Amino acid sequence: MAKPIRCDLALFDRDLSGKTYIVTGANSGIGFVTTEQLVKQGAHVVMACRRVDVAQEKANEIMSAGVAGTTEVMVMDLGDLSSIRRFAGEFLDRYARLDGLINNAGVMNTKEGQTKDGFETQFGINHLGHFLLTSLLLGVLKSSAPSRIVVLSSCYHDKAVGRVGDIHFDDLHSKIRPYDGWEAYAQSKLANILHARELARRLEGSGVTAVSVHPGWVRTDLIRHSMPVWIQDTLMRPFLTLAGMISPWDGAQTSLNCILNEDIPNHPGAFFSQRGMYRKRSCNKGGWPLISPNPNVNDDNAKRLWIVSAEEVGL
């Protein structure tokens, strides 16, 4: 099994004092590790989380290590548009700058269900919630330029357990078609890539760089809707690691590279991939950046999805 792609270690020596970031889903997994590293380098990170009690415990864990930066936990539920609007309003009241937004939180292969606003759960949380959040923060990102937006996608935007990633514009929320958890996940992760792609087009010349990433097959609780987390983390861990599962630290490498690497603005809208599983074997080793083998990753779909998404969230 090929080794994970890792950041140039010199990136972790960069001084981020005075910089402010938002990380969604920062209380566990990749989001926590990303937050921890940015704070170690002197940044202030707002941990946007639904479970604030858990997030505060994790924030305390970071700060107890004597890091150079600071954290603040703020409540936000990506499955509730009113919660996202409240969060954005409170953030803009407290902060005059935002150097980076890391749209990290997500769910995978959930049972059929809806968000508070009636969206299919995965499309609502993984895409529409982050779409609204990003839109509400574009003003401060522009005024803080150069700044960055990192959208976490997945290699499963291409194929997810045999389901091809596509945007079902005629049935985004599986109200007509039979619901399939993996098909819905593939759609939401394709939407993440298209979101970053269209953001880059609309933000050209603004100093704000938007990209999407595949973090790899990472040992996190994202698996909880597909198997018990303890089976992944203990019973099956040796076998899954041999099969390609990586640690949260390795899973955070692609996000951190896209936040810290000074070359990223030369790749607006690009997709950066840790090693993964694609329809083309040549893509499996990953690439920073990588051209997606999914033909549905194109400008027409990106533009159309933006218009539909704005209507869905009431922009």
N, C-alpha and C positions, 0 to 999 in steps of 0.2 A: 504494500500500500504506500502510495506516494506521501511524502511529508506535507503537512499543511503549509500554505504560503504565510510567511510572517513579515511583519513590518521591519524596516531598517531600524535598528536599535537607537540610532541617533535621533529619531523622531520623539523618543521618550525623554530626551534631554531638553526638549523645547520648553521654554518658560511661558506658561499660559496665564500668568498673573494679570488680573484686570479683565480677563475674558469670561463671558457668561454663556452657558449652554443649557439647553433643555434636553433631557433624555426621557422619553416615555417608557414605561415599564422598567424603571431603573431599580426596582427592588429585588430583582433576581436575574440569574443567567447572564446573557450577553449584556443586557442593560446595566446590571450592577457592575460588572467588570469594566465596562466602558466608563461608567461614572467614576469608579474608583481610580482609574488611570488618569483621567482628566483632572481630578482633584489632587492627585499626587503631584501633578505638574503645575499646580497653583491656580487652576480655574475655579470658578464658582459654578456649580451644577444644580439646576432646579430639577428635582426628581418628581416627574409628573406621574402619579400612580393612583390607582383606584383604592388599594388597600394601604391607607396612610400609616396604620399602626405598624405593619410589617416594614414599610418603607422607612419609617423613622428608626426602627431597630437597625436596619442596614446602614442608614446614614450615620448613626452613632458608632457603628462598627468601623466605618471608614474614618471618621474623625478621631476615634480613639487611637489610631495608629500614628498620630502626630503629623498629618499631611500638611502640605503647604497651602492648599485651597480650602474651600468651604462648600457646604451643601445646604439646600433648603428643600423640604418636602412640601409639595402642594397637591391637593386632591384633584384628580381628573379621571372621569370614566369615559373611555372612548366609545362605549355603547350608548351614550346619552348626549345628544347634541347640546342640550342646555348646560350640562356639566362642562363641556368643552368651551362653550362661550363664556361661562363664568371664570374658568381657569385663564383663558386668554385675557379677559378684562382685568382680572386681578394681577396677572403678570405685567401687563402694560401699565398698570397703576404704580407698580413697585420698581420696575426696571426701565431704564432708558436705552439699553442696548441688548442685542442678542447676537452672539458671534456664531452660533451653530444650533441647529435643531436636528436632533437625531430621533427619527420616527421609528422606534425600536419595538414597541409593544405589539403583541399579536396573539392570535389563537389559531389552532390547527385541527382540522378534521372534527369539528364539533358536531353534536347531534343537531337535527333540524330545529331551528329556533329563530327568534327575531330579537333585535335590539329594542330599546325603549321606543324608538321612533319608527319601528316597523320594518327595518332593513334585515335582510338575511344576515345572520350573526357574523359570519366571517367577512363578507363584503363590507358590512357596516363598521366593524371594528378595525379590520386590517387596512381598509382603504378609505371609506367615507369619513370616518372619525379623524384620521390623519389628514385627509384632504381639507376638511374644515379647519382644523387646528393650524395647518400650514398657511392657509389663505388668510386667517385672522392675524397671523404674525408676519406677513410679508412686509408690511410697512416698516417695522422695527428691524427686520433683517436687512432691508435696503438701506436704512439710515445707518446701520452698523457695518456696512460693507467695507472690506471684503468679508463675507460670511458664507456659511455653507448649510445646505440641507442634505441630510443623508437618510434615505428611505430604505428600510430593510425589506427585501423581497426574499426569494428563494429560488433554487434551481427547479423547484416544483412549479414555477410559472410556465415551464416548458412541458413537462409531463409529471403528473403526480399519481404514482401507483397505477400507471396506465391511462389516466385521464389527461387528455390534451388540454393545455391552457388556452382558453378562449374567453372573450368577453361576450356574454349572451345579452346583447343590447335589448333584445325583445323579451327577456325574462331574467333580469339581473338578480332577482330575489327568489328564484325557484318557485314561483307561484303557479307555473304552467307545467314545467318539467318535473319529474320525480326528483326529490332532493338526493344528492350524493355528496357526502362530506368532503371527499378528496377533489371532486370536480369543483366544488365551491371554493376550496382552498386554492386550487390552481388559478381560478378566476381572480381571486383577491390578490394573489401574488403577481399575476400578470398586470393587474391594475396598478400595483405599486411601481413597477418598472415604467409603465406608461405615464404615470403621474410625474415621476422624476424627469422623464423625457420632455413632457410638455412644459413643465416648470422651467427647464433649461431654455426652451425656445422663448417663452414669455419673459424670462429674466435676462435675456441677452443684453449685455452692456450695463447691467445694474450693479455688477460686482458680487452678486449672489450666485453661488455655484450649487446646482442640484445634481445628485447622482443617486443610483440605487445599488444595493449590494446583496449578494448571497453569502451569508456567514459560514456556511458549511452545515454538515449534519452534527449538531452540537448537543452535548449532554445537558439538557435543561428540562424543566417541567412542561415545555410545550407539547411533550408527548402524552400528557395526561388524558387526553380524549381518545387515544389509540391504545395505550396500555398503562397499567399502574406504574407510576414513576419509580417506585422501589425496585421493580423488576428491571427497568432500564439501568438504574444506578448501582444495583448490587448483583442480583442473580445473573443478568445477561451482560453486565458491563464488559467483562473480558472478551466475550464473543463479538459484541457490538463494536468495541474498540478496534478489533482486528478487521471488522467489516468497514471501518472508516469513520466511526463516531469520534468526535474530537472534544476537547475540554472547552468550557466557556472562555478561557483565556485565548485559546487558538480561535475560537468563534468570534471573538471581539477584534481580531487582527484587521479584518477588512474594513470594519467601521472606523477603527482608529486610524488606519491608513488614509481613509477618505476625509477624516477630520483634520489630520495633522500634516499630511504630505503637501508640500507647496506646489507640486505638479498637478494636483487635482483640477484647478481651474482651467487647465488645458484640455479637459475632457468633459465638458458640460453635457449632462444628460446621459452619461455613459453608465454601463452596468459593470460592477466590479465583483468578481466571483472567486470565493474560496473553491477548493476542489468540490465536485458535486456529481450528480447523475443526470446526464442530458441525452437527448436522442442521438446526438453526434458524440462518439467516443472521444474525439479530439478535444472536446470541451470539458471533459471530466476532470482534467488536471487544473481547471480554473484559469483565471487570467485577470490581471489588474491593468486595463479593463479587458472585458470579454464581449465579443459580439454574440448575442443570444441566437441560438439556432431556431427559436420559435418565430415563424413568419408573421405571427400576430403582433410582434413587437415592431410597430411601424408608426409613422407620423399621423396617418389618417385615423387610426384607432386612438392614438393619444389625444388628438384634438377633439374627437367625438366624445371620448370618455370624460374629458374636462367639462364639456358643456353639459352632459348628463349629470355628472357629479355635482356641479354647481346648482343645478335645479333640484337635485335630491336633498341637498343640505340647506337649501333656501338662501343661496347667495345670488 
